Amino acid sequence: MSTAAPSSSIARDLRLLGVAFAYELRKVTAWRAGFVVRELMRSLWRPLVMIFVYRAILVTPEARFGGFDFPALVAYLILAASFEKLLFHQRGLDLADQIFQGYVTKYLTMPVRFFVLALGRFAQHLAVQSSVVAFLWVVGSLLFPQWWPRVASASAALQAFVLVLLGSYCAFLMCFLVNVLAFWLEVVWTLSAMASFVFSFAAGVLVPVSAMPQSLAGALRWMFPYWAVSAPGELFLGRLGTQEFLRGVCVLLAWVVALELLRQLLWRRGLRRHIGAGV
């Protein structure tokens, strides 16, 4: 009996995860203009602007920015934009709305874990964005072959993907935590915007972390955003090696454990004080 119950619970969660994934996938891929703008164009405008900024700064072929010449910066920005699209983002969850409006109460009476439903949305995000990134890479490599990033090796590409995947899960847990704060706060959307700004900076979306001052770069290397965007980009280009990849895996796994424990704690305590709409 002691082993059957957990096995039954795991099997139920896996079935629910499949159903939630299929539902979220159908919902997000329903054809409408919003899908094109949101899923195809998201995360592309800022790197495009930065390419022109760096072009204005690096006016000669010999000019460098933090060890990057202009073609290397273009390749890095393309990679950073691609990896950022694979990361779960704050608008991917509507848990805060459900808490404010009292909808989350129904999950207290259902024989399912709410977190499995959120995991279904995370899986949907990865599936959709992986397809979008693959499409953009095919188009980009055909239209701009001279600027498109060239992978250092197959192992470098695999290592970069592993880091982005772990980093995306950390971003998902962070989004969940920010949404759960709706049990106590009414400024969740402000916190989400602030967290997105800090994340973009720490991840090196617009400026490579290795090009930042050494003390700042050293501190950011202990944060998961760096290993989700900047480090995978430099791994892909061959600027980092296997030793850095192994360090990144250790840092990201530590963040996964810490964020998951905090998620469980805040979720349980939040449900205890939940009284319905208008918390």
C-alpha positions as YAML, in Angstrom:
chain: A
units: angstrom
residues:
- id: 1
  name: MET
  ca: [0.00, 0.00, 0.00]
- id: 2
  name: SER
  ca: [2.83, 2.41, 0.80]
- id: 3
  name: THR
  ca: [4.35, 2.07, -2.69]
- id: 4
  name: ALA
  ca: [1.11, 1.82, -4.66]
- id: 5
  name: ALA
  ca: [-0.22, 5.20, -3.55]
- id: 6
  name: PRO
  ca: [2.80, 7.24, -4.67]
- id: 7
  name: SER
  ca: [2.94, 5.31, -7.96]
- id: 8
  name: SER
  ca: [-0.73, 6.02, -8.58]
- id: 9
  name: SER
  ca: [-0.21, 9.72, -7.79]
- id: 10
  name: ILE
  ca: [2.75, 9.96, -10.19]
- id: 11
  name: ALA
  ca: [0.79, 8.22, -12.96]
- id: 12
  name: ARG
  ca: [-2.14, 10.60, -12.44]
- id: 13
  name: ASP
  ca: [0.19, 13.60, -12.56]
- id: 14
  name: LEU
  ca: [1.77, 12.37, -15.79]
- id: 15
  name: ARG
  ca: [-1.64, 11.88, -17.43]
- id: 16
  name: LEU
  ca: [-2.71, 15.33, -16.26]
- id: 17
  name: LEU
  ca: [0.53, 16.82, -17.59]
- id: 18
  name: GLY
  ca: [-0.20, 15.35, -21.03]
- id: 19
  name: VAL
  ca: [-3.76, 16.70, -21.03]
- id: 20
  name: ALA
  ca: [-2.63, 20.15, -19.83]
- id: 21
  name: PHE
  ca: [0.13, 20.28, -22.45]
- id: 22
  name: ALA
  ca: [-2.28, 19.41, -25.27]
- id: 23
  name: TYR
  ca: [-4.81, 21.99, -24.07]
- id: 24
  name: GLU
  ca: [-2.25, 24.78, -23.74]
- id: 25
  name: LEU
  ca: [-0.78, 23.93, -27.15]
- id: 26
  name: ARG
  ca: [-4.17, 24.09, -28.87]
- id: 27
  name: LYS
  ca: [-4.94, 27.37, -27.12]
- id: 28
  name: VAL
  ca: [-1.71, 29.16, -28.02]
- id: 29
  name: THR
  ca: [-1.54, 27.93, -31.61]
- id: 30
  name: ALA
  ca: [-5.09, 28.97, -32.49]
- id: 31
  name: TRP
  ca: [-4.53, 31.12, -35.58]
- id: 32
  name: ARG
  ca: [-4.77, 34.81, -34.89]
- id: 33
  name: ALA
  ca: [-2.60, 37.86, -35.43]
- id: 34
  name: GLY
  ca: [-1.68, 37.93, -31.77]
- id: 35
  name: PHE
  ca: [0.09, 34.59, -32.07]
- id: 36
  name: VAL
  ca: [2.34, 35.89, -34.85]
- id: 37
  name: VAL
  ca: [3.22, 39.08, -32.99]
- id: 38
  name: ARG
  ca: [3.64, 37.43, -29.60]
- id: 39
  name: GLU
  ca: [5.39, 34.19, -30.50]
- id: 40
  name: LEU
  ca: [7.35, 35.14, -33.61]
- id: 41
  name: MET
  ca: [8.40, 38.70, -32.86]
- id: 42
  name: ARG
  ca: [8.87, 38.60, -29.08]
- id: 43
  name: SER
  ca: [12.49, 39.17, -27.98]
- id: 44
  name: LEU
  ca: [13.64, 40.23, -31.46]
- id: 45
  name: TRP
  ca: [13.42, 44.03, -31.43]
- id: 46
  name: ARG
  ca: [15.90, 44.81, -28.66]
- id: 47
  name: PRO
  ca: [18.79, 42.77, -30.14]
- id: 48
  name: LEU
  ca: [18.04, 44.28, -33.55]
- id: 49
  name: VAL
  ca: [18.36, 47.79, -32.11]
- id: 50
  name: MET
  ca: [21.57, 46.82, -30.32]
- id: 51
  name: ILE
  ca: [23.13, 45.65, -33.58]
- id: 52
  name: PHE
  ca: [22.82, 49.21, -34.90]
- id: 53
  name: VAL
  ca: [24.13, 50.59, -31.59]
- id: 54
  name: TYR
  ca: [27.22, 48.38, -31.75]
- id: 55
  name: ARG
  ca: [27.68, 49.28, -35.41]
- id: 56
  name: ALA
  ca: [27.83, 52.94, -34.40]
- id: 57
  name: ILE
  ca: [30.38, 52.15, -31.65]
- id: 58
  name: LEU
  ca: [32.63, 49.78, -33.60]
- id: 59
  name: VAL
  ca: [33.33, 51.90, -36.64]
- id: 60
  name: THR
  ca: [36.54, 50.14, -37.72]
- id: 61
  name: PRO
  ca: [37.22, 46.43, -38.36]
- id: 62
  name: GLU
  ca: [39.84, 46.42, -35.60]
- id: 63
  name: ALA
  ca: [37.52, 47.88, -32.96]
- id: 64
  name: ARG
  ca: [36.55, 45.63, -30.06]
- id: 65
  name: PHE
  ca: [33.90, 45.69, -27.34]
- id: 66
  name: GLY
  ca: [34.86, 43.53, -24.38]
- id: 67
  name: GLY
  ca: [36.83, 41.17, -26.62]
- id: 68
  name: PHE
  ca: [34.10, 40.99, -29.28]
- id: 69
  name: ASP
  ca: [34.44, 42.43, -32.76]
- id: 70
  name: PHE
  ca: [31.31, 43.51, -34.61]
- id: 71
  name: PRO
  ca: [30.58, 40.17, -36.42]
- id: 72
  name: ALA
  ca: [31.04, 38.30, -33.11]
- id: 73
  name: LEU
  ca: [28.63, 40.68, -31.38]
- id: 74
  name: VAL
  ca: [26.03, 40.17, -34.11]
- id: 75
  name: ALA
  ca: [26.36, 36.40, -33.73]
- id: 76
  name: TYR
  ca: [26.09, 36.71, -29.94]
- id: 77
  name: LEU
  ca: [22.97, 38.90, -30.14]
- id: 78
  name: ILE
  ca: [21.30, 36.43, -32.50]
- id: 79
  name: LEU
  ca: [22.05, 33.61, -30.07]
- id: 80
  name: ALA
  ca: [20.92, 35.67, -27.06]
- id: 81
  name: ALA
  ca: [17.60, 36.47, -28.76]
- id: 82
  name: SER
  ca: [17.11, 32.81, -29.70]
- id: 83
  name: PHE
  ca: [17.85, 31.54, -26.20]
- id: 84
  name: GLU
  ca: [15.72, 34.21, -24.58]
- id: 85
  name: LYS
  ca: [12.74, 33.05, -26.62]
- id: 86
  name: LEU
  ca: [13.16, 29.57, -25.12]
- id: 87
  name: LEU
  ca: [13.04, 30.93, -21.58]
- id: 88
  name: PHE
  ca: [9.73, 30.97, -19.77]
- id: 89
  name: HIS
  ca: [8.53, 34.54, -19.27]
- id: 90
  name: GLN
  ca: [6.36, 36.35, -16.76]
- id: 91
  name: ARG
  ca: [3.32, 36.55, -19.03]
- id: 92
  name: GLY
  ca: [3.33, 32.78, -19.42]
- id: 93
  name: LEU
  ca: [1.37, 32.33, -16.18]
- id: 94
  name: ASP
  ca: [-1.89, 33.90, -15.04]
- id: 95
  name: LEU
  ca: [-1.73, 32.50, -11.50]
- id: 96
  name: ALA
  ca: [-1.77, 35.96, -9.92]
- id: 97
  name: ASP
  ca: [-5.05, 36.75, -11.71]
- id: 98
  name: GLN
  ca: [-6.54, 33.48, -10.49]
- id: 99
  name: ILE
  ca: [-5.51, 34.27, -6.92]
- id: 100
  name: PHE
  ca: [-6.93, 37.81, -7.04]
- id: 101
  name: GLN
  ca: [-10.20, 36.63, -8.59]
- id: 102
  name: GLY
  ca: [-10.57, 33.60, -6.33]
- id: 103
  name: TYR
  ca: [-10.41, 30.98, -9.09]
- id: 104
  name: VAL
  ca: [-7.55, 29.15, -7.43]
- id: 105
  name: THR
  ca: [-9.97, 27.96, -4.73]
- id: 106
  name: LYS
  ca: [-11.35, 25.23, -7.01]
- id: 107
  name: TYR
  ca: [-7.97, 23.50, -7.09]
- id: 108
  name: LEU
  ca: [-8.26, 22.87, -3.37]
- id: 109
  name: THR
  ca: [-11.20, 20.52, -3.99]
- id: 110
  name: MET
  ca: [-9.88, 18.74, -7.10]
- id: 111
  name: PRO
  ca: [-7.81, 15.51, -6.87]
- id: 112
  name: VAL
  ca: [-4.95, 17.10, -8.83]
- id: 113
  name: ARG
  ca: [-1.96, 19.27, -8.07]
- id: 114
  name: PHE
  ca: [-2.16, 22.75, -9.52]
- id: 115
  name: PHE
  ca: [1.58, 22.75, -10.20]
- id: 116
  name: VAL
  ca: [1.12, 19.98, -12.77]
- id: 117
  name: LEU
  ca: [-1.18, 22.28, -14.75]
- id: 118
  name: ALA
  ca: [1.50, 24.97, -14.64]
- id: 119
  name: LEU
  ca: [4.07, 22.42, -15.82]
- id: 120
  name: GLY
  ca: [1.82, 21.71, -18.80]
- id: 121
  name: ARG
  ca: [2.05, 25.38, -19.75]
- id: 122
  name: PHE
  ca: [5.85, 25.24, -19.38]
- id: 123
  name: ALA
  ca: [6.02, 22.22, -21.68]
- id: 124
  name: GLN
  ca: [3.79, 23.98, -24.21]
- id: 125
  name: HIS
  ca: [6.04, 27.04, -24.10]
- id: 126
  name: LEU
  ca: [9.14, 24.97, -24.86]
- id: 127
  name: ALA
  ca: [7.42, 23.13, -27.71]
- id: 128
  name: VAL
  ca: [6.09, 26.28, -29.38]
- id: 129
  name: GLN
  ca: [9.20, 28.39, -28.93]
- id: 130
  name: SER
  ca: [11.52, 25.60, -30.07]
- id: 131
  name: SER
  ca: [9.54, 25.41, -33.31]
- id: 132
  name: VAL
  ca: [9.58, 29.21, -33.68]
- id: 133
  name: VAL
  ca: [13.34, 29.41, -33.08]
- id: 134
  name: ALA
  ca: [13.98, 26.57, -35.54]
- id: 135
  name: PHE
  ca: [11.90, 28.38, -38.19]
- id: 136
  name: LEU
  ca: [13.67, 31.70, -37.60]
- id: 137
  name: TRP
  ca: [17.07, 30.02, -37.74]
- id: 138
  name: VAL
  ca: [16.32, 28.44, -41.10]
- id: 139
  name: VAL
  ca: [15.09, 31.76, -42.51]
- id: 140
  name: GLY
  ca: [17.94, 33.76, -40.97]
- id: 141
  name: SER
  ca: [20.69, 31.42, -42.11]
- id: 142
  name: LEU
  ca: [19.35, 31.56, -45.67]
- id: 143
  name: LEU
  ca: [18.93, 35.35, -45.77]
- id: 144
  name: PHE
  ca: [22.03, 36.38, -43.78]
- id: 145
  name: PRO
  ca: [24.55, 33.53, -43.98]
- id: 146
  name: GLN
  ca: [27.53, 35.87, -43.51]
- id: 147
  name: TRP
  ca: [26.22, 37.10, -40.14]
- id: 148
  name: TRP
  ca: [24.60, 33.97, -38.78]
- id: 149
  name: PRO
  ca: [26.30, 32.23, -35.80]
- id: 150
  name: ARG
  ca: [28.45, 29.19, -36.57]
- id: 151
  name: VAL
  ca: [28.54, 26.53, -33.89]
- id: 152
  name: ALA
  ca: [31.98, 25.58, -32.59]
- id: 153
  name: SER
  ca: [31.12, 21.87, -32.37]
- id: 154
  name: ALA
  ca: [28.22, 19.46, -31.90]
- id: 155
  name: SER
  ca: [29.10, 19.06, -28.23]
- id: 156
  name: ALA
  ca: [29.09, 22.85, -27.79]
- id: 157
  name: ALA
  ca: [25.58, 23.03, -29.26]
- id: 158
  name: LEU
  ca: [24.38, 20.22, -26.97]
- id: 159
  name: GLN
  ca: [25.93, 21.82, -23.90]
- id: 160
  name: ALA
  ca: [24.35, 25.17, -24.75]
- id: 161
  name: PHE
  ca: [20.93, 23.51, -25.13]
- id: 162
  name: VAL
  ca: [21.23, 21.76, -21.75]
- id: 163
  name: LEU
  ca: [22.03, 25.05, -20.02]
- id: 164
  name: VAL
  ca: [19.16, 26.88, -21.74]
- id: 165
  name: LEU
  ca: [16.73, 24.10, -20.80]
- id: 166
  name: LEU
  ca: [17.76, 24.19, -17.12]
- id: 167
  name: GLY
  ca: [17.75, 27.99, -17.20]
- id: 168
  name: SER
  ca: [14.25, 28.03, -18.66]
- id: 169
  name: TYR
  ca: [13.01, 25.82, -15.85]
- id: 170
  name: CYS
  ca: [14.59, 28.19, -13.31]
- id: 171
  name: ALA
  ca: [12.84, 31.10, -15.05]
- id: 172
  name: PHE
  ca: [9.56, 29.16, -14.86]
- id: 173
  name: LEU
  ca: [9.98, 28.59, -11.12]
- id: 174
  name: MET
  ca: [10.82, 32.26, -10.62]
- id: 175
  name: CYS
  ca: [7.68, 33.28, -12.53]
- id: 176
  name: PHE
  ca: [5.63, 30.94, -10.37]
- id: 177
  name: LEU
  ca: [7.11, 32.47, -7.21]
- id: 178
  name: VAL
  ca: [6.40, 36.04, -8.33]
- id: 179
  name: ASN
  ca: [2.79, 35.07, -9.12]
- id: 180
  name: VAL
  ca: [2.36, 33.34, -5.75]
- id: 181
  name: LEU
  ca: [3.22, 36.64, -4.04]
- id: 182
  name: ALA
  ca: [-0.33, 37.67, -5.02]
- id: 183
  name: PHE
  ca: [-1.43, 35.89, -1.83]
- id: 184
  name: TRP
  ca: [0.22, 38.74, 0.10]
- id: 185
  name: LEU
  ca: [0.77, 41.66, -2.31]
- id: 186
  name: GLU
  ca: [-1.21, 43.66, -4.86]
- id: 187
  name: VAL
  ca: [1.80, 44.86, -6.87]
- id: 188
  name: VAL
  ca: [2.65, 41.56, -8.56]
- id: 189
  name: TRP
  ca: [2.65, 43.02, -12.07]
- id: 190
  name: THR
  ca: [5.07, 45.76, -11.01]
- id: 191
  name: LEU
  ca: [7.34, 43.14, -9.48]
- id: 192
  name: SER
  ca: [7.09, 41.08, -12.68]
- id: 193
  name: ALA
  ca: [8.23, 44.04, -14.78]
- id: 194
  name: MET
  ca: [11.11, 44.73, -12.39]
- id: 195
  name: ALA
  ca: [12.12, 41.06, -12.37]
- id: 196
  name: SER
  ca: [12.10, 40.96, -16.18]
- id: 197
  name: PHE
  ca: [14.40, 43.98, -16.36]
- id: 198
  name: VAL
  ca: [16.84, 42.51, -13.83]
- id: 199
  name: PHE
  ca: [16.71, 39.14, -15.59]
- id: 200
  name: SER
  ca: [17.55, 40.66, -19.00]
- id: 201
  name: PHE
  ca: [20.51, 42.52, -17.54]
- id: 202
  name: ALA
  ca: [21.86, 39.54, -15.56]
- id: 203
  name: ALA
  ca: [21.38, 37.23, -18.55]
- id: 204
  name: GLY
  ca: [23.41, 39.46, -20.85]
- id: 205
  name: VAL
  ca: [20.65, 39.75, -23.41]
- id: 206
  name: LEU
  ca: [21.93, 43.06, -24.80]
- id: 207
  name: VAL
  ca: [25.48, 43.22, -23.44]
- id: 208
  name: PRO
  ca: [27.58, 40.05, -23.02]
- id: 209
  name: VAL
  ca: [28.33, 39.45, -19.36]
- id: 210
  name: SER
  ca: [31.97, 38.77, -20.19]
- id: 211
  name: ALA
  ca: [32.19, 42.33, -21.58]
- id: 212
  name: MET
  ca: [31.03, 43.84, -18.26]
- id: 213
  name: PRO
  ca: [33.41, 44.92, -15.47]
- id: 214
  name: GLN
  ca: [35.16, 41.91, -13.96]
- id: 215
  name: SER
  ca: [33.69, 42.28, -10.47]
- id: 216
  name: LEU
  ca: [30.15, 42.56, -11.82]
- id: 217
  name: ALA
  ca: [30.63, 39.68, -14.25]
- id: 218
  name: GLY
  ca: [31.98, 37.50, -11.44]
- id: 219
  name: ALA
  ca: [28.88, 38.16, -9.33]
- id: 220
  name: LEU
  ca: [26.49, 37.50, -12.22]
- id: 221
  name: ARG
  ca: [28.11, 34.11, -12.85]
- id: 222
  name: TRP
  ca: [26.48, 32.91, -9.63]
- id: 223
  name: MET
  ca: [23.03, 33.87, -10.91]
- id: 224
  name: PHE
  ca: [20.97, 31.53, -13.06]
- id: 225
  name: PRO
  ca: [20.12, 34.10, -15.81]
- id: 226
  name: TYR
  ca: [23.78, 34.22, -16.88]
- id: 227
  name: TRP
  ca: [23.86, 30.46, -17.41]
- id: 228
  name: ALA
  ca: [20.55, 30.60, -19.29]
- id: 229
  name: VAL
  ca: [21.57, 33.07, -22.03]
- id: 230
  name: SER
  ca: [25.08, 34.55, -21.99]
- id: 231
  name: ALA
  ca: [27.04, 31.41, -21.12]
- id: 232
  name: PRO
  ca: [25.19, 29.19, -23.64]
- id: 233
  name: GLY
  ca: [25.85, 31.80, -26.32]
- id: 234
  name: GLU
  ca: [29.57, 31.82, -25.62]
- id: 235
  name: LEU
  ca: [29.62, 28.03, -25.40]
- id: 236
  name: PHE
  ca: [27.94, 27.83, -28.79]
- id: 237
  name: LEU
  ca: [30.58, 30.13, -30.29]
- id: 238
  name: GLY
  ca: [33.47, 28.25, -28.67]
- id: 239
  name: ARG
  ca: [34.43, 31.06, -26.29]
- id: 240
  name: LEU
  ca: [33.77, 28.81, -23.25]
- id: 241
  name: GLY
  ca: [34.62, 25.16, -22.74]
- id: 242
  name: THR
  ca: [33.42, 22.02, -20.99]
- id: 243
  name: GLN
  ca: [34.73, 23.10, -17.58]
- id: 244
  name: GLU
  ca: [32.49, 26.18, -17.65]
- id: 245
  name: PHE
  ca: [29.57, 24.02, -18.83]
- id: 246
  name: LEU
  ca: [29.95, 21.70, -15.83]
- id: 247
  name: ARG
  ca: [30.09, 24.69, -13.49]
- id: 248
  name: GLY
  ca: [26.94, 26.05, -15.10]
- id: 249
  name: VAL
  ca: [25.08, 22.77, -14.63]
- id: 250
  name: CYS
  ca: [26.01, 22.74, -10.93]
- id: 251
  name: VAL
  ca: [24.92, 26.36, -10.44]
- id: 252
  name: LEU
  ca: [21.61, 25.82, -12.25]
- id: 253
  name: LEU
  ca: [20.80, 22.61, -10.37]
- id: 254
  name: ALA
  ca: [21.44, 24.40, -7.08]
- id: 255
  name: TRP
  ca: [19.05, 27.15, -8.19]
- id: 256
  name: VAL
  ca: [16.42, 24.57, -9.22]
- id: 257
  name: VAL
  ca: [16.52, 22.95, -5.76]
- id: 258
  name: ALA
  ca: [16.40, 26.31, -3.93]
- id: 259
  name: LEU
  ca: [13.58, 27.72, -6.07]
- id: 260
  name: GLU
  ca: [11.55, 24.52, -5.84]
- id: 261
  name: LEU
  ca: [11.78, 24.42, -2.05]
- id: 262
  name: LEU
  ca: [10.78, 28.08, -1.86]
- id: 263
  name: ARG
  ca: [7.93, 27.48, -4.31]
- id: 264
  name: GLN
  ca: [6.48, 24.70, -2.19]
- id: 265
  name: LEU
  ca: [6.80, 26.76, 0.98]
- id: 266
  name: LEU
  ca: [5.12, 29.88, -0.40]
- id: 267
  name: TRP
  ca: [2.38, 27.88, -2.15]
- id: 268
  name: ARG
  ca: [1.41, 26.03, 1.04]
- id: 269
  name: ARG
  ca: [1.46, 29.15, 3.19]
- id: 270
  name: GLY
  ca: [-0.40, 31.15, 0.58]
- id: 271
  name: LEU
  ca: [-3.21, 28.61, 0.35]
- id: 272
  name: ARG
  ca: [-3.62, 28.68, 4.14]
- id: 273
  name: ARG
  ca: [-4.44, 32.38, 4.09]
- id: 274
  name: HIS
  ca: [-6.43, 32.36, 0.86]
- id: 275
  name: ILE
  ca: [-10.00, 33.56, 1.40]
- id: 276
  name: GLY
  ca: [-11.21, 33.86, -2.19]
- id: 277
  name: ALA
  ca: [-11.55, 36.88, -4.47]
- id: 278
  name: GLY
  ca: [-9.83, 40.10, -3.43]
- id: 279
  name: VAL
  ca: [-7.16, 38.54, -1.25]
...
